[in-house]
C-alpha cells in the first residue's frame, strides 16, 4: 500500500513539473475559451438543479443567483478538498437559500442530476473501452494511481467495503426507524421532479445535455491549448477518464487518477511530457477558475468571507436543526 501511494505521489509530482516546464507553449486563447465554456457549463447545470428545487418547493420564492452561487462554490471547493467536501457547503448554502427547506429534502435533490450523469457516463465509458487505448478495469491495478490500483488490486477488500457500507446503511435505518417516516417524506419531496417524467426530461435532462455540450467544447479547447489536439475522440476519452476519476473521489478533483489514466490513454497521440502537462494543467486551470468564481459568489451573494466560515456555519446550522431549533443564524442575506 505504501509503495503504491508513494508511486502515485511521485507520478503526480512529475506531471506537475512537466506542466511548469511547458507553460510557455500553452495556447492562451484556447485556454481562456475553454475556461469560459466550462463556467457556462456549470451555470447551465446550476439552472437544471434550480428546476429540481422549484419542483420540490413550488410555493417558495427561490432566487436563481443563490442556487448558481452555491453550485459554483461547491464545485470550486471540491477541487481543493478530497471526498467531495464541497457538497457539504452546497447542502448548507442551498438550504439557507430555499425558505422552509430541510436537509433531507435538499440532500435528496442532488439525486435527479445523477440520472443524466449516469446515463451519459455509461455511453462515454462504452465508447472509451472500445477504442483499444483505455485500460480495462483489471489493469487499473498497474496504474500509478493509489485510488485505482489499491481497489483494483484488492477486489476482496473492495467487495467487503461495499458490503459494509450497505449493512451500515441498513443498521442506521433500523436505529432511526421511529423517525423514518418523516425523514423519507422529506426525501421524497426532494425527488418530486422525478415523478413528472415530461417535466424532468424538459427542465433537467435536456438542460443538462445543453450544459454537457459546453463541457465538451471546454475540453476541446483545453486539449488544443496544451497541444494534445482537440477531436471528438480525444474529448470523449477525456470525459471517460473524468467519469472513472469521479467514481473514486478520495483526492481533490480526482488528482492522481486523472494523470495516470490520461498518460495511458494518450500514449500514442502525444509525448508523455505533453500529456502529463495537460493532465495537470487542465485540472489546475479548471480548479482555480471554479474556486475563484465560487469565492466571489460566497462574498458577494452569501456575504461569507471564506470557505471555512461557510463550513463552520453549516455545522452550527445542522446541529441546531438536529436539536429541533430549525436552523441556526446565518449571515446577512443568507436567508
Kinemage of the C-alpha trace (Angstrom):
@kinemage 1
@onewidth
@group {chain A} dominant
@subgroup {mainchain}
@vectorlist {calphas} color= white
{ca unk a 1} P 0.000 0.000 0.000
{ca unk a 2} L 2.767 2.462 0.952
{ca unk a 3} L 4.688 1.660 -2.223
{ca unk a 4} L 1.582 2.267 -4.356
{ca unk a 5} L 0.859 5.540 -2.596
{ca unk a 6} L 4.453 6.686 -2.998
{ca unk a 7} L 4.442 5.834 -6.703
{ca unk a 8} L 1.189 7.752 -7.200
{ca unk a 9} L 2.563 10.857 -5.452
{ca unk a 10} L 5.800 10.654 -7.440
{ca unk a 11} L 3.925 10.404 -10.751
{ca unk a 12} L 1.747 13.375 -9.875
{ca unk a 13} L 4.800 15.428 -8.871
{ca unk a 14} L 6.493 14.592 -12.190
{ca unk a 15} L 3.363 15.680 -14.059
{ca unk a 16} L 3.347 18.997 -12.172
{ca unk a 17} L 6.969 19.519 -13.194
{ca unk a 18} L 6.127 18.855 -16.853
{ca unk a 19} L 3.286 21.364 -16.598
{ca unk a 20} L 5.515 24.195 -15.354
{ca unk a 21} L 8.166 23.349 -17.958
{ca unk a 22} L 5.609 23.751 -20.763
{ca unk a 23} L 3.931 26.971 -19.586
{ca unk a 24} L 5.434 28.974 -22.464
{ca unk a 25} L 3.880 26.598 -25.027
{ca unk a 26} L 0.286 26.856 -23.781
{ca unk a 27} L -2.180 28.458 -26.204
{ca unk a 28} L -3.595 31.278 -24.093
{ca unk a 29} L -6.536 31.994 -26.397
{ca unk a 30} L -7.715 28.374 -26.431
{ca unk a 31} L -7.191 28.149 -22.670
{ca unk a 32} L -9.396 31.179 -21.982
{ca unk a 33} L -12.098 29.945 -24.363
{ca unk a 34} L -12.039 26.529 -22.668
{ca unk a 35} L -12.362 28.010 -19.196
{ca unk a 36} L -15.173 30.344 -20.306
{ca unk a 37} L -17.048 27.381 -21.801
{ca unk a 38} L -16.584 25.459 -18.556
{ca unk a 39} L -18.062 28.280 -16.470
{ca unk a 40} L -21.040 28.350 -18.860
{ca unk a 41} L -21.344 24.573 -18.426
{ca unk a 42} L -21.532 24.905 -14.633
{ca unk a 43} L -24.006 27.788 -14.906
{ca unk a 44} L -26.392 25.824 -17.126
{ca unk a 45} L -26.148 22.807 -14.848
{ca unk a 46} L -26.999 25.016 -11.906
{ca unk a 47} L -30.156 26.054 -13.769
{ca unk a 48} L -31.145 22.386 -14.137
{ca unk a 49} L -30.650 21.991 -10.385
{ca unk a 50} L -32.680 25.165 -9.811
{ca unk a 51} L -35.569 23.486 -11.667
{ca unk a 52} L -35.277 20.462 -9.353
{ca unk a 53} L -35.670 22.739 -6.339
{ca unk a 54} L -38.601 24.622 -7.876
{ca unk a 55} L -40.431 21.325 -8.313
{ca unk a 56} L -39.714 20.350 -4.702
{ca unk a 57} L -40.794 23.739 -3.292
{ca unk a 58} L -43.350 25.166 -5.758
{ca unk a 59} L -44.797 27.690 -3.297
{ca unk a 60} L -41.478 29.156 -2.168
{ca unk a 61} L -39.579 32.041 -3.740
{ca unk a 62} L -36.147 30.776 -4.806
{ca unk a 63} L -33.528 33.115 -6.258
{ca unk a 64} L -31.556 31.573 -9.116
{ca unk a 65} L -28.431 33.621 -8.350
{ca unk a 66} L -28.179 31.998 -4.928
{ca unk a 67} L -28.513 28.483 -6.339
{ca unk a 68} L -25.937 29.363 -9.002
{ca unk a 69} L -23.585 30.692 -6.323
{ca unk a 70} L -23.990 27.582 -4.172
{ca unk a 71} L -23.389 25.304 -7.165
{ca unk a 72} L -20.235 27.113 -8.320
{ca unk a 73} L -18.830 27.439 -4.786
{ca unk a 74} L -19.313 23.715 -4.118
{ca unk a 75} L -17.634 22.722 -7.383
{ca unk a 76} L -14.696 25.005 -6.675
{ca unk a 77} L -14.246 23.652 -3.145
{ca unk a 78} L -14.439 20.058 -4.401
{ca unk a 79} L -11.293 20.761 -6.410
{ca unk a 80} L -9.223 21.528 -3.320
{ca unk a 81} L -10.576 19.048 -0.756
{ca unk a 82} L -10.990 15.263 -1.033
{ca unk a 83} L -14.128 13.123 -0.759
{ca unk a 84} L -16.382 15.793 -2.301
{ca unk a 85} L -16.256 18.043 0.746
{ca unk a 86} L -17.768 20.818 -1.353
{ca unk a 87} L -21.114 19.025 -1.317
{ca unk a 88} L -21.411 19.863 2.386
{ca unk a 89} L -21.062 23.552 1.508
{ca unk a 90} L -23.625 23.162 -1.255
{ca unk a 91} L -26.052 21.481 1.152
{ca unk a 92} L -25.899 24.340 3.624
{ca unk a 93} L -25.953 27.170 1.079
{ca unk a 94} L -28.923 25.704 -0.789
{ca unk a 95} L -30.832 25.007 2.419
{ca unk a 96} L -30.279 28.598 3.536
{ca unk a 97} L -31.472 29.829 0.122
{ca unk a 98} L -34.763 27.890 -0.014
{ca unk a 99} L -37.321 29.059 2.587
{ca unk a 100} L -38.793 26.295 4.781
{ca unk a 101} L -36.465 23.664 3.297
{ca unk a 102} L -34.959 20.714 5.188
{ca unk a 103} L -31.611 18.983 4.939
{ca unk a 104} L -33.085 15.584 3.889
{ca unk a 105} L -35.030 17.196 1.040
{ca unk a 106} L -32.113 19.316 -0.141
{ca unk a 107} L -29.763 16.332 0.066
{ca unk a 108} L -32.187 14.217 -1.961
{ca unk a 109} L -32.429 16.985 -4.564
{ca unk a 110} L -28.852 16.155 -5.602
{ca unk a 111} L -30.059 12.806 -6.990
{ca unk a 112} L -32.057 13.833 -10.113
{ca unk a 113} L -28.905 15.302 -11.673
{ca unk a 114} L -27.219 11.918 -11.355
{ca unk a 115} L -29.674 10.331 -13.797
{ca unk a 116} L -28.128 12.224 -16.709
{ca unk a 117} L -24.584 11.765 -15.391
{ca unk a 118} L -25.053 8.012 -15.074
{ca unk a 119} L -26.652 7.516 -18.486
{ca unk a 120} L -24.160 9.741 -20.324
{ca unk a 121} L -21.247 8.312 -18.337
{ca unk a 122} L -22.151 4.752 -19.338
{ca unk a 123} L -22.267 5.705 -23.034
{ca unk a 124} L -18.934 7.525 -22.839
{ca unk a 125} L -17.232 4.650 -20.995
{ca unk a 126} L -18.654 2.195 -23.530
{ca unk a 127} L -17.040 4.261 -26.295
{ca unk a 128} L -13.764 4.630 -24.371
{ca unk a 129} L -13.384 0.900 -23.674
{ca unk a 130} L -13.920 0.079 -27.371
{ca unk a 131} L -11.094 2.321 -28.619
{ca unk a 132} L -8.273 -0.014 -27.607
{ca unk a 133} L -6.406 2.648 -25.610
{ca unk a 134} L -8.463 2.780 -22.427
{ca unk a 135} L -7.235 0.308 -19.764
{ca unk a 136} L -9.655 -2.396 -18.729
{ca unk a 137} L -10.751 -2.403 -15.048
{ca unk a 138} L -8.421 -5.333 -14.109
{ca unk a 139} L -5.493 -3.301 -15.488
{ca unk a 140} L -6.196 -0.386 -13.146
{ca unk a 141} L -4.052 -2.177 -10.536
{ca unk a 142} L -0.971 -1.456 -12.686
{ca unk a 143} L -1.550 2.296 -12.901
{ca unk a 144} L 0.394 4.831 -10.851
{ca unk a 145} L -2.763 5.987 -9.077
{ca unk a 146} L -3.193 4.857 -5.498
{ca unk a 147} L -7.006 5.059 -5.558
{ca unk a 148} L -7.463 2.830 -8.589
{ca unk a 149} L -4.512 0.487 -8.094
{ca unk a 150} L -5.393 -0.270 -4.478
{ca unk a 151} L -9.057 -1.095 -5.071
{ca unk a 152} L -8.407 -2.924 -8.345
{ca unk a 153} L -5.571 -4.887 -6.746
{ca unk a 154} L -7.644 -5.841 -3.686
{ca unk a 155} L -11.051 -6.933 -5.030
{ca unk a 156} L -11.958 -8.805 -1.823
{ca unk a 157} L -11.399 -5.708 0.296
{ca unk a 158} L -13.372 -3.612 -2.196
{ca unk a 159} L -16.280 -6.059 -2.013
{ca unk a 160} L -16.054 -6.087 1.795
{ca unk a 161} L -16.074 -2.271 1.902
{ca unk a 162} L -19.143 -2.014 -0.336
{ca unk a 163} L -20.919 -4.675 1.733
{ca unk a 164} L -20.031 -2.897 4.992
{ca unk a 165} L -21.424 0.369 3.663
{ca unk a 166} L -24.673 -1.351 2.641
{ca unk a 167} L -25.039 -3.126 6.013
{ca unk a 168} L -24.214 0.070 7.884
{ca unk a 169} L -26.928 1.907 5.974
{ca unk a 170} L -29.489 -0.750 6.883
{ca unk a 171} L -28.466 -0.658 10.558
{ca unk a 172} L -28.704 3.134 10.621
{ca unk a 173} L -32.168 2.934 9.086
{ca unk a 174} L -33.271 0.402 11.712
{ca unk a 175} L -31.953 2.534 14.565
{ca unk a 176} L -33.783 5.574 13.234
{ca unk a 177} L -36.990 3.705 12.369
{ca unk a 178} L -39.078 5.885 14.642
{ca unk a 179} L -38.114 8.924 12.569
{ca unk a 180} L -38.015 7.113 9.250
{ca unk a 181} L -41.481 8.077 8.057
{ca unk a 182} L -40.898 11.802 8.492
{ca unk a 183} L -37.388 11.502 7.078
{ca unk a 184} L -38.461 9.657 3.927
{ca unk a 185} L -41.341 12.057 3.309
{ca unk a 186} L -38.783 14.843 3.142
{ca unk a 187} L -36.529 12.773 0.906
{ca unk a 188} L -39.431 12.177 -1.473
{ca unk a 189} L -40.025 15.920 -1.554
{ca unk a 190} L -36.507 16.434 -2.891
{ca unk a 191} L -37.199 13.873 -5.623
{ca unk a 192} L -40.528 15.407 -6.684
{ca unk a 193} L -39.449 16.193 -10.238
{ca unk a 194} L -38.655 12.535 -10.954
{ca unk a 195} L -42.355 11.721 -10.605
{ca unk a 196} L -43.168 14.044 -13.531
{ca unk a 197} L -41.292 12.406 -16.384
{ca unk a 198} L -42.019 15.043 -19.017
{ca unk a 199} L -41.041 17.899 -16.753
{ca unk a 200} L -37.871 16.086 -15.704
{ca unk a 201} L -36.837 15.443 -19.302
{ca unk a 202} L -37.612 19.020 -20.347
{ca unk a 203} L -36.323 21.013 -17.383
{ca unk a 204} L -33.480 18.835 -16.111
{ca unk a 205} L -32.288 16.195 -18.574
{ca unk a 206} L -32.451 18.397 -21.687
{ca unk a 207} L -30.866 21.331 -19.856
{ca unk a 208} L -28.043 19.097 -18.632
{ca unk a 209} L -27.462 17.917 -22.201
{ca unk a 210} L -27.038 21.527 -23.334
{ca unk a 211} L -24.605 22.013 -20.453
{ca unk a 212} L -22.742 18.845 -21.486
{ca unk a 213} L -22.223 20.317 -24.961
{ca unk a 214} L -20.421 23.272 -23.375
{ca unk a 215} L -18.354 20.869 -21.281
{ca unk a 216} L -17.430 19.022 -24.468
{ca unk a 217} L -16.426 22.351 -26.045
{ca unk a 218} L -14.393 23.300 -22.979
{ca unk a 219} L -12.259 20.162 -23.110
{ca unk a 220} L -11.799 20.529 -26.880
{ca unk a 221} L -10.224 23.971 -26.364
{ca unk a 222} L -8.187 22.756 -23.381
{ca unk a 223} L -6.757 19.898 -25.449
{ca unk a 224} L -5.830 22.451 -28.101
{ca unk a 225} L -4.326 24.800 -25.515
{ca unk a 226} L -1.959 22.120 -24.208
{ca unk a 227} L -1.040 20.832 -27.685
{ca unk a 228} L -2.619 17.399 -27.326
{ca unk a 229} L -5.127 18.104 -30.087
{ca unk a 230} L -8.860 18.612 -29.969
{ca unk a 231} L -11.042 15.987 -31.632
{ca unk a 232} L -14.303 14.184 -30.915
{ca unk a 233} L -12.421 11.024 -29.962
{ca unk a 234} L -9.937 12.797 -27.692
{ca unk a 235} L -12.642 14.750 -25.867
{ca unk a 236} L -14.716 11.619 -25.293
{ca unk a 237} L -11.645 9.835 -23.927
{ca unk a 238} L -11.017 12.733 -21.512
{ca unk a 239} L -14.639 12.595 -20.387
{ca unk a 240} L -14.252 8.839 -19.881
{ca unk a 241} L -11.221 9.465 -17.668
{ca unk a 242} L -13.214 12.036 -15.687
{ca unk a 243} L -16.022 9.511 -15.202
{ca unk a 244} L -13.603 6.969 -13.728
{ca unk a 245} L -11.918 9.604 -11.540
{ca unk a 246} L -15.306 10.741 -10.205
{ca unk a 247} L -16.054 7.201 -9.001
{ca unk a 248} L -13.093 7.284 -6.578
{ca unk a 249} L -13.227 10.830 -5.123
{ca unk a 250} L -10.538 10.319 -2.494
{ca unk a 251} L -8.340 13.117 -3.837
{ca unk a 252} L -9.323 16.700 -4.753
{ca unk a 253} L -10.773 16.656 -8.260
{ca unk a 254} L -9.558 13.092 -8.780
{ca unk a 255} L -5.909 14.218 -8.785
{ca unk a 256} L -3.570 11.310 -9.480
{ca unk a 257} L -6.254 9.142 -11.051
{ca unk a 258} L -6.724 11.541 -13.958
{ca unk a 259} L -2.991 11.901 -14.551
{ca unk a 260} L -2.351 8.148 -14.577
{ca unk a 261} L -5.253 7.405 -16.939
{ca unk a 262} L -4.595 10.294 -19.332
{ca unk a 263} L -0.933 9.338 -19.789
{ca unk a 264} L -2.060 5.786 -20.587
{ca unk a 265} L -4.890 6.827 -22.909
{ca unk a 266} L -2.901 9.359 -24.959
{ca unk a 267} L 0.357 7.396 -25.051
{ca unk a 268} L 0.228 7.121 -28.859
{ca unk a 269} L -1.180 10.592 -29.502
{ca unk a 270} L 1.370 12.942 -27.926
{ca unk a 271} L 4.576 12.759 -25.919
{ca unk a 272} L 4.382 11.666 -22.304
{ca unk a 273} L 5.572 15.097 -21.144
{ca unk a 274} L 2.886 16.873 -23.199
{ca unk a 275} L 0.122 14.623 -21.861
{ca unk a 276} L 1.406 14.946 -18.295
{ca unk a 277} L 1.462 18.730 -18.651
{ca unk a 278} L -2.096 18.689 -19.996
{ca unk a 279} L -3.347 16.330 -17.290
{ca unk a 280} L -2.165 18.657 -14.536
{ca unk a 281} L -2.670 21.923 -16.401
{ca unk a 282} L -6.325 21.451 -17.254
{ca unk a 283} L -7.073 20.350 -13.693
{ca unk a 284} L -5.273 23.344 -12.178
{ca unk a 285} L -6.892 25.761 -14.642
{ca unk a 286} L -10.433 24.459 -14.098
{ca unk a 287} L -9.985 24.149 -10.347
{ca unk a 288} L -8.532 27.643 -9.942
{ca unk a 289} L -11.226 29.207 -12.128
{ca unk a 290} L -14.074 27.465 -10.308
{ca unk a 291} L -12.544 28.267 -6.924
{ca unk a 292} L -12.138 31.948 -7.842
{ca unk a 293} L -15.687 32.329 -9.198
{ca unk a 294} L -17.062 30.339 -6.258
{ca unk a 295} L -15.244 32.545 -3.764
{ca unk a 296} L -16.689 35.653 -5.431
{ca unk a 297} L -20.144 34.085 -5.123
{ca unk a 298} L -19.578 33.452 -1.406
{ca unk a 299} L -18.509 37.055 -0.797
{ca unk a 300} L -20.988 38.974 -2.946
{ca unk a 301} L -24.064 36.706 -2.821
{ca unk a 302} L -23.877 34.980 0.565
{ca unk a 303} L -21.747 37.543 2.444
{ca unk a 304} L -19.259 34.957 3.666
{ca unk a 305} L -15.553 35.767 3.787
{ca unk a 306} L -14.111 32.253 3.418
{ca unk a 307} L -14.993 28.637 2.707
{ca unk a 308} L -14.043 27.824 6.298
{ca unk a 309} L -16.675 30.242 7.587
{ca unk a 310} L -19.300 28.502 5.446
{ca unk a 311} L -18.348 25.088 6.825
{ca unk a 312} L -18.478 26.295 10.429
{ca unk a 313} L -21.841 27.986 9.927
{ca unk a 314} L -23.147 24.867 8.187
{ca unk a 315} L -22.137 22.659 11.115
{ca unk a 316} L -23.846 25.013 13.559
{ca unk a 317} L -26.992 25.107 11.437
{ca unk a 318} L -27.187 21.310 11.121
{ca unk a 319} L -26.625 20.888 14.858
{ca unk a 320} L -29.440 23.344 15.572
{ca unk a 321} L -31.722 21.587 13.092
{ca unk a 322} L -30.972 18.208 14.693
{ca unk a 323} L -31.805 19.676 18.096
{ca unk a 324} L -35.160 20.842 16.775
{ca unk a 325} L -34.282 24.516 16.608
{ca unk a 326} L -34.978 24.688 12.881
{ca unk a 327} L -31.573 26.043 11.915
{ca unk a 328} L -29.089 28.497 13.259
{ca unk a 329} L -28.492 32.121 12.418
{ca unk a 330} L -26.943 32.996 9.103
{ca unk a 331} L -25.024 35.996 7.815
{ca unk a 332} L -26.837 38.936 6.246
{ca unk a 333} L -28.655 37.850 3.139
{ca unk a 334} L -28.279 34.112 3.765
{ca unk a 335} L -31.987 33.601 4.329
